[in-house]
């Protein structure tokens, strides 16, 4: 149950992070049944922004939306940005080795100038490309709900956009932590944990690497779960912090890093836990053109998990599937025992939620069924 106070305070905080102002336009496509869609719509509305909406979102309508709305801000889940990144990098690669090297040097220069010197040259260098994708007025790109690849965030940052990456939960409001207009380097963390005095973040029971459950205490907190006082009570610790169920750590500069979900963590035979997102990142480098996801599968009569990887078939032929499987298993044999793969599965489409999160429990069920 979300309070009116939370909605208004959320707007105030989001304005500070994103830099949007009255008179701007926002292309809204996130579902209102999700806290990100609900909060972003009302935050822009109460700021005096124009809202443009698309029903039954699909690629053709999205392109039309960018053309007709000419938005200043747009928000979508990380996976969509990752797909756009893949297509852009493929287009760059197709232009030949020399051109690819020059463009990559310009991208690196843009990141350096902006992150180190505070000079944004991205729109000047790449406006001819980005204007065709997002329109001429685009000011900032928002994302959240899942972990975003650093290379993806860095690309759009190099293009000159404000990269507003939010970490939040329905229970604690938006934003718990976020990167935005004031962040020089917004692509290697979820954001500075001490940006807002009304939000306190701590790591519960950290391991030797500082990784533990992320817990949050804030005035944005929910009133409780509807007609479920027992579940509400169990969701908080003795100090009033909400148990997010997310794993992460806070670095020496007080920036928060997400590593995964407690329920999704893969328990290895050594007793250590591995985040599926780390496994995805390691093996995903071998097949950037397709989507992969890993999960832990408990062996019969065993107390630990084995790692299984699922790969979307896409346009992979049988020969390419076998070649990719061979490369994955070769990398697995060379890497740490914490990341060694037991089995590779090929699947038509990964099961996901409405905001693009992979349903890893369904992958576990599929693996066990086989």
C-alpha positions as CSV (number, residue, x, y, z in Angstrom):
1,X,0.0,0.0,0.0
2,X,1.7,3.2,-1.3
3,X,1.1,6.5,0.5
4,X,0.4,9.9,-1.0
5,X,3.4,11.3,0.9
6,X,5.6,8.7,-0.8
7,X,4.4,9.7,-4.2
8,X,5.1,13.4,-3.6
9,X,8.5,12.8,-2.0
10,X,9.4,10.4,-4.8
11,X,8.7,13.2,-7.3
12,X,11.0,15.6,-5.4
13,X,13.9,13.1,-5.3
14,X,13.5,12.0,-9.0
15,X,13.6,15.6,-10.2
16,X,16.9,16.1,-8.4
17,X,18.4,12.9,-9.9
18,X,17.1,13.2,-13.5
19,X,17.1,17.0,-14.1
20,X,13.7,17.0,-15.9
21,X,11.7,20.2,-15.8
22,X,8.3,21.6,-16.5
23,X,7.6,21.8,-20.2
24,X,9.6,18.7,-21.1
25,X,7.8,15.6,-22.6
26,X,8.1,12.0,-21.4
27,X,7.4,9.0,-23.5
28,X,5.7,6.6,-21.1
29,X,5.5,2.9,-22.0
30,X,6.0,1.1,-18.6
31,X,3.0,-0.7,-17.1
32,X,1.1,1.3,-14.4
33,X,0.8,-1.9,-12.4
34,X,4.5,-1.7,-11.8
35,X,6.0,0.8,-9.4
36,X,8.4,2.1,-12.0
37,X,5.6,2.9,-14.4
38,X,3.4,4.4,-11.7
39,X,6.0,6.6,-10.1
40,X,7.6,7.8,-13.3
41,X,4.3,8.9,-14.8
42,X,3.1,10.8,-11.7
43,X,6.6,12.3,-11.1
44,X,6.6,13.8,-14.6
45,X,2.9,14.8,-14.4
46,X,3.4,16.7,-11.1
47,X,6.4,18.4,-12.5
48,X,4.4,19.8,-15.4
49,X,5.8,17.6,-18.2
50,X,3.8,16.3,-21.2
51,X,3.0,12.6,-21.1
52,X,3.0,10.6,-24.3
53,X,1.8,7.0,-24.1
54,X,1.8,3.9,-26.3
55,X,-0.7,1.1,-25.9
56,X,0.4,-2.5,-26.6
57,X,4.0,-1.6,-27.1
58,X,6.0,-3.1,-30.0
59,X,9.0,-2.0,-32.0
60,X,7.1,-0.3,-34.9
61,X,5.0,1.7,-32.4
62,X,8.0,2.7,-30.4
63,X,9.8,4.2,-33.4
64,X,6.6,6.1,-34.3
65,X,6.4,7.3,-30.7
66,X,9.9,8.8,-30.8
67,X,9.1,10.6,-34.1
68,X,5.7,12.0,-33.0
69,X,6.4,12.8,-29.4
70,X,10.0,14.0,-29.7
71,X,10.4,13.2,-26.0
72,X,13.0,14.7,-23.7
73,X,12.9,11.6,-21.4
74,X,12.2,7.9,-22.0
75,X,12.4,5.0,-19.6
76,X,12.5,1.2,-20.4
77,X,14.0,-1.9,-18.9
78,X,17.8,-2.6,-19.5
79,X,17.3,-5.4,-22.0
80,X,15.8,-3.0,-24.6
81,X,18.8,-0.7,-24.3
82,X,21.1,-3.8,-24.6
83,X,19.4,-4.8,-27.8
84,X,19.8,-1.2,-29.2
85,X,23.5,-1.3,-28.2
86,X,24.0,-4.7,-29.9
87,X,22.5,-3.3,-33.2
88,X,24.6,-0.1,-33.0
89,X,27.8,-2.0,-32.4
90,X,27.0,-4.4,-35.2
91,X,26.5,-1.4,-37.5
92,X,29.8,0.1,-36.4
93,X,31.5,-3.3,-37.0
94,X,30.1,-3.6,-40.5
95,X,31.8,-0.3,-41.5
96,X,35.2,-2.0,-41.4
97,X,38.1,-2.2,-39.0
98,X,39.5,1.3,-39.5
99,X,36.1,3.1,-39.0
100,X,35.3,0.8,-36.0
101,X,38.6,1.8,-34.3
102,X,38.0,5.5,-34.9
103,X,34.4,5.4,-33.6
104,X,35.5,3.4,-30.5
105,X,38.3,6.0,-29.9
106,X,35.7,8.8,-30.1
107,X,33.4,7.0,-27.7
108,X,36.3,6.6,-25.2
109,X,37.2,10.2,-25.7
110,X,33.6,11.3,-25.0
111,X,33.5,9.2,-21.8
112,X,36.8,10.6,-20.6
113,X,35.9,14.2,-21.3
114,X,32.6,13.9,-19.5
115,X,33.6,11.8,-16.5
116,X,37.0,13.4,-15.8
117,X,36.6,17.0,-17.1
118,X,32.8,17.5,-16.9
119,X,32.6,18.4,-20.6
120,X,29.8,16.7,-22.6
121,X,30.8,16.3,-26.3
122,X,28.7,13.3,-27.0
123,X,25.8,15.0,-28.7
124,X,28.2,17.0,-30.9
125,X,30.1,13.8,-32.0
126,X,27.2,11.4,-32.3
127,X,24.0,13.5,-32.7
128,X,23.7,12.5,-36.3
129,X,23.2,8.9,-35.2
130,X,21.3,9.3,-31.9
131,X,18.8,11.8,-33.3
132,X,17.6,9.2,-35.8
133,X,17.0,6.7,-32.9
134,X,15.5,8.9,-30.1
135,X,14.7,12.2,-31.8
136,X,16.4,15.6,-31.5
137,X,15.1,16.6,-28.1
138,X,16.1,13.5,-26.1
139,X,17.7,14.7,-22.9
140,X,17.8,11.6,-20.6
141,X,17.3,7.9,-20.6
142,X,15.9,6.1,-17.6
143,X,16.1,2.4,-16.7
144,X,15.8,0.1,-13.7
145,X,14.1,-3.2,-12.5
146,X,17.1,-5.3,-13.5
147,X,20.9,-5.1,-13.6
148,X,22.1,-3.3,-16.7
149,X,25.4,-4.1,-18.4
150,X,28.2,-1.6,-17.8
151,X,29.0,-1.4,-21.6
152,X,25.4,-0.5,-22.4
153,X,25.2,2.3,-19.8
154,X,28.7,3.6,-20.9
155,X,27.6,3.7,-24.6
156,X,24.6,5.9,-24.0
157,X,26.6,8.0,-21.5
158,X,29.2,8.5,-24.3
159,X,26.3,9.6,-26.6
160,X,25.8,12.5,-24.2
161,X,22.5,11.5,-22.5
162,X,21.7,11.7,-18.8
163,X,21.8,8.1,-17.7
164,X,19.2,7.7,-14.9
165,X,19.5,4.2,-13.5
166,X,17.2,3.5,-10.6
167,X,17.3,0.8,-7.9
168,X,14.0,0.6,-6.1
169,X,11.3,-1.7,-4.8
170,X,7.6,-1.3,-4.6
171,X,7.8,-1.4,-0.8
172,X,10.5,1.3,-0.4
173,X,9.4,3.6,-3.2
174,X,11.3,5.2,-6.1
175,X,14.2,5.9,-5.9
176,X,16.0,3.9,-3.2
177,X,19.3,4.7,-5.0
178,X,19.9,6.1,-8.4
179,X,22.3,7.7,-10.8
180,X,21.6,10.8,-12.8
181,X,22.5,14.3,-13.9
182,X,24.9,15.0,-11.0
183,X,26.9,11.7,-11.4
184,X,30.2,12.0,-13.3
185,X,30.5,8.2,-13.6
186,X,26.9,6.7,-13.6
187,X,27.7,3.4,-15.3
188,X,29.6,1.2,-12.7
189,X,27.2,1.3,-9.7
190,X,23.5,1.8,-8.8
191,X,24.3,5.2,-7.2
192,X,25.5,7.0,-4.1
193,X,23.7,5.7,-1.0
194,X,24.0,8.9,0.9
195,X,22.4,11.2,-1.7
196,X,19.1,11.6,0.3
197,X,19.0,12.0,4.1
198,X,15.6,10.3,4.2
199,X,16.9,7.1,2.8
200,X,19.3,4.8,4.7
201,X,20.8,1.7,3.1
202,X,22.8,-1.1,4.9
203,X,24.2,-4.5,4.0
204,X,23.0,-7.2,6.4
205,X,25.4,-10.1,7.3
206,X,28.0,-9.4,4.6
207,X,30.4,-12.2,3.6
208,X,34.2,-11.9,3.1
209,X,33.6,-9.8,-0.1
210,X,31.2,-7.4,1.7
211,X,28.2,-9.0,-0.1
212,X,25.0,-9.4,1.9
213,X,21.3,-8.6,1.8
214,X,20.4,-5.0,1.0
215,X,18.1,-3.4,3.6
216,X,16.4,-0.1,3.4
217,X,14.9,2.4,5.8
218,X,13.0,5.4,4.3
219,X,10.1,7.7,4.7
220,X,8.9,6.5,1.3
221,X,8.1,3.1,2.9
222,X,4.8,1.4,2.2
223,X,2.0,1.3,4.8
224,X,2.1,-2.5,4.5
225,X,1.0,-5.5,2.5
226,X,-2.8,-5.3,1.9
227,X,-4.7,-7.1,4.7
228,X,-1.6,-9.1,5.6
229,X,-0.1,-7.9,8.9
230,X,2.0,-11.0,9.4
231,X,3.7,-10.7,6.0
232,X,4.2,-7.0,6.7
233,X,5.8,-7.6,10.1
234,X,8.1,-10.3,8.6
235,X,9.3,-7.9,5.9
236,X,11.2,-5.7,8.4
237,X,14.1,-6.3,10.8
238,X,14.2,-5.2,14.4
239,X,15.7,-1.8,13.4
240,X,12.8,-1.0,11.0
241,X,14.8,-1.8,7.8
242,X,13.0,-3.4,4.9
243,X,14.5,-6.8,3.8
244,X,14.8,-6.3,0.0
245,X,15.9,-9.9,-0.8
246,X,18.5,-8.4,-3.1
247,X,22.2,-9.1,-2.7
248,X,24.9,-6.4,-3.0
249,X,27.7,-4.4,-1.4
250,X,28.6,-0.8,-0.7
251,X,32.1,0.2,-1.9
252,X,34.6,2.4,-0.1
253,X,33.1,5.5,-1.8
254,X,29.6,4.6,-0.6
255,X,28.3,3.5,-4.0
256,X,25.8,0.6,-4.1
257,X,26.4,-2.4,-6.3
258,X,23.8,-5.1,-7.0
259,X,25.0,-8.7,-7.4
260,X,21.7,-10.7,-7.5
261,X,18.8,-12.1,-5.6
262,X,19.0,-14.2,-2.4
263,X,16.5,-16.7,-3.8
264,X,18.4,-16.9,-7.1
265,X,21.9,-17.3,-5.7
266,X,23.6,-20.6,-6.7
267,X,24.9,-22.6,-3.8
268,X,28.2,-24.3,-4.8
269,X,29.7,-27.4,-3.3
270,X,32.2,-25.3,-1.4
271,X,29.4,-23.6,0.4
272,X,29.9,-20.3,-1.4
273,X,27.1,-18.6,-3.3
274,X,27.4,-17.4,-6.9
275,X,25.2,-14.7,-8.5
276,X,23.6,-15.9,-11.8
277,X,24.2,-12.4,-13.2
278,X,28.0,-12.9,-12.8
279,X,27.7,-16.3,-14.7
280,X,25.6,-14.6,-17.4
281,X,28.3,-11.9,-17.8
282,X,31.2,-14.3,-18.0
283,X,29.7,-16.6,-20.7
284,X,27.6,-13.9,-22.4
285,X,30.9,-12.5,-23.8
286,X,31.1,-15.6,-26.1
287,X,27.7,-14.9,-27.7
288,X,26.8,-11.2,-27.5
289,X,24.3,-11.7,-30.4
290,X,22.0,-13.9,-28.4
291,X,20.5,-13.8,-24.9
292,X,21.6,-16.2,-22.2
293,X,20.6,-16.9,-18.6
294,X,22.0,-19.2,-15.9
295,X,20.4,-20.9,-12.8
296,X,21.4,-23.3,-10.1
297,X,19.9,-26.8,-10.2
298,X,20.1,-29.0,-7.2
299,X,21.2,-32.5,-7.9
300,X,19.2,-35.4,-6.5
301,X,20.3,-36.3,-2.9
302,X,22.8,-33.4,-2.9
303,X,22.9,-30.2,-0.8
304,X,24.4,-28.0,-3.5
305,X,23.6,-26.7,-7.0
306,X,25.1,-27.3,-10.4
307,X,25.1,-24.4,-12.9
308,X,23.0,-24.7,-16.0
309,X,23.0,-22.2,-18.9
310,X,20.0,-21.5,-21.1
311,X,20.6,-19.9,-24.5
312,X,17.9,-18.4,-26.8
313,X,18.2,-20.1,-30.2
314,X,17.4,-17.0,-32.2
315,X,19.1,-17.4,-35.6
316,X,21.6,-20.0,-34.4
317,X,21.8,-23.0,-36.7
318,X,22.4,-26.5,-35.3
319,X,26.1,-26.2,-36.3
320,X,26.4,-22.8,-34.6
321,X,24.7,-24.2,-31.5
322,X,27.2,-27.0,-31.2
323,X,30.1,-24.6,-31.8
324,X,28.9,-22.2,-29.1
325,X,28.3,-25.1,-26.7
326,X,31.9,-26.3,-27.3
327,X,33.3,-22.8,-26.6
328,X,31.3,-22.4,-23.4
329,X,32.5,-25.8,-22.1
330,X,36.1,-24.9,-23.0
331,X,35.8,-21.6,-21.1
332,X,34.2,-23.5,-18.2
333,X,37.1,-25.9,-18.0
334,X,39.6,-23.0,-17.7
335,X,37.7,-20.9,-15.2
336,X,37.2,-21.0,-11.5
337,X,35.3,-24.0,-10.1
338,X,32.7,-21.4,-8.9
339,X,31.6,-20.8,-12.5
340,X,32.0,-24.1,-14.1
341,X,29.0,-25.2,-16.2
342,X,27.3,-28.6,-15.9
343,X,24.9,-28.4,-18.8
344,X,24.0,-26.1,-21.7
345,X,20.4,-25.9,-22.9
346,X,19.1,-24.2,-26.0
347,X,15.6,-22.6,-25.8
348,X,13.2,-20.8,-28.1
349,X,12.7,-17.9,-25.7
350,X,13.7,-17.2,-22.1
351,X,10.8,-16.8,-19.7
352,X,10.6,-13.2,-18.5
353,X,8.4,-10.9,-16.4
354,X,6.6,-7.9,-17.9
355,X,9.7,-5.7,-17.1
356,X,12.2,-8.1,-18.7
357,X,13.5,-10.0,-15.7
358,X,14.3,-13.6,-16.4
359,X,12.2,-16.1,-14.4
360,X,15.0,-18.3,-13.3
361,X,12.8,-20.6,-11.3
362,X,11.1,-21.6,-14.6
363,X,14.6,-22.4,-16.0
364,X,15.2,-24.6,-12.9
365,X,11.9,-26.4,-13.5
366,X,12.8,-27.0,-17.1
367,X,16.2,-28.3,-16.2
368,X,14.8,-30.7,-13.6
369,X,12.2,-31.9,-16.1
370,X,14.9,-32.9,-18.5
